[in-house]
Amino acid sequence: MFLPLFLLAAAGCYWLLFANVSLGEAESFIPAPLGSDALANYGKDKLPGRLRSLSISIVKAVIRDREPEGEDADARAADVSDSLKSPVPTVTPKPGDPTGTPTVLPTATSTPSPFATGTATATVSPSPSASPSRTPTATKTDVPTAGPSATPSNTPVCTAPPYIEIISPLPDQRFTLADELPGQAFAFDPDNVNPLTCSTTPATFPDDDGEGISGDPEVHMKIEWFDGSSWLLVHTELESNDAYCPFGDNDPFCLTHDLSTGQWPGSTPISTGLHRIKAKVLQDDEGVPSGWVSVEFYIDPAPTATPIPPTPTPPPITPSPTPDCVSISLSNFGWTGNDVHWTINNGWPGTIMITEIYVAWPFAANLDRVELDPPNKIWDEDGSSPEETINSDWKGDRTFSSGSIRVLWFKFQNPVQPGDYILDVQFDNACSRSIGSTIP
């Protein structure tokens, strides 16, 4: 019985002795190199997924294990945590992340290891802030404040063809052979009146009448009568200044024509029925013409006066009979080189003669001469451009016997160009014929 008690007491003494030595030595580490034949592999492990979160308490435990007497383990662990939060430059996406564009971040500032040996406290120095570049301060320069354009207000910034409008008579207005017939056109160049927009509005009559219109003459006006099959010219007027009127003017308004005379200016008889007044700007200050504009109106017989007994009723005014001008025709427009031509067919029962020619063309060239069945020259004065009215200085034969067909040629100083050509011809039997033709 004494033997087991002896062994138990010896074991207790031995344990007390070993525990005292071990606990005293545990307060410091004894370097003890370990030899091993194994080779270390520092290559990247293939991680099957994301790294798990790391508890900061592990860092604190390591610091306390290395420096048991240190009192700043919490602060140093916080510095390590902050440094781990800074992104690390990488071109390799984390496992499970989609491939993205590599992002190059600024190189991290070297931070002292939290595992530094020694008694000195390792303090993590903050990365130095980037110093602001010494960019020169921009010197204030006086910049002119944007104001109205230096371009004069009357200098157009756009261009437009001239505008013309017939302001009297009104469309479908009716007159009788006892009335006064009015007539007037309002014309201006939009790029002069509204140089910023070239709009035809706003425009004021008569203040803007003739604004930007130039040339001599400026406007061509015509009155035509519809005989049932075609339009016949009964009166024409070339205006060289505003107001633009077919019967003369008392600026800024036009005079009227007394229809009770039974004749148009120039002695052509007035007929009843459908008429029209036409007007065209020949050129603006850029040399551009307008197109023709027209307004239709009616001339009715004079009303029968109401009889007042015993005064007899006066007979109505009957216009002179109109000659059958339809039998005279203009046709077969053609061109070649510097020339254009039309055919004149006289279906009149007697001989007729040309008394006036008006011709207009769409390009810059003077009219050199006019021939009837070349080389029969009937006019060779130095003509104007882009139109000409011929009623004097005739040469050669310009008559047409009944049933005759002759070709009227116009020869220019330059080759003809595409565009609209207009011809009005008046004859000594009070007939006139007009035609418009085009070179495509």
Secondary structure, DSSP 8 states (H G I E B T S, - for coil): -HHHHHHHHHHHHHHHHHHHHHHHHTTS--------------S----SS------HHHHHHHHHHH-TT-S-HHHHHHHHHHHHHS---BSS--TTS-----B----------TT--SSS---------------------------S-SS-TTS-SS----EEEEEES-TTEEEETTSEE--EEEEE-HHHHSTTT--S-S--TTTTTTTTB-SSS-EEEEEEEE-SSSEEEEEEEEESSSSB-SS-EETTEE--EEGGGSB-TTS-B---EEEEEEEEE--BTTS-----EEEEEEEE-------BTTB-------------GGGEEEEEEEEETTEEEEEEEE-SSS-EEEEEEEEE-SSS--EEEEEESTT-EEE-S---SSEEEE-SS--S--EE-TT-EEEEEEEESS---SEEEEEEEEETTS-EEEEEEEE-
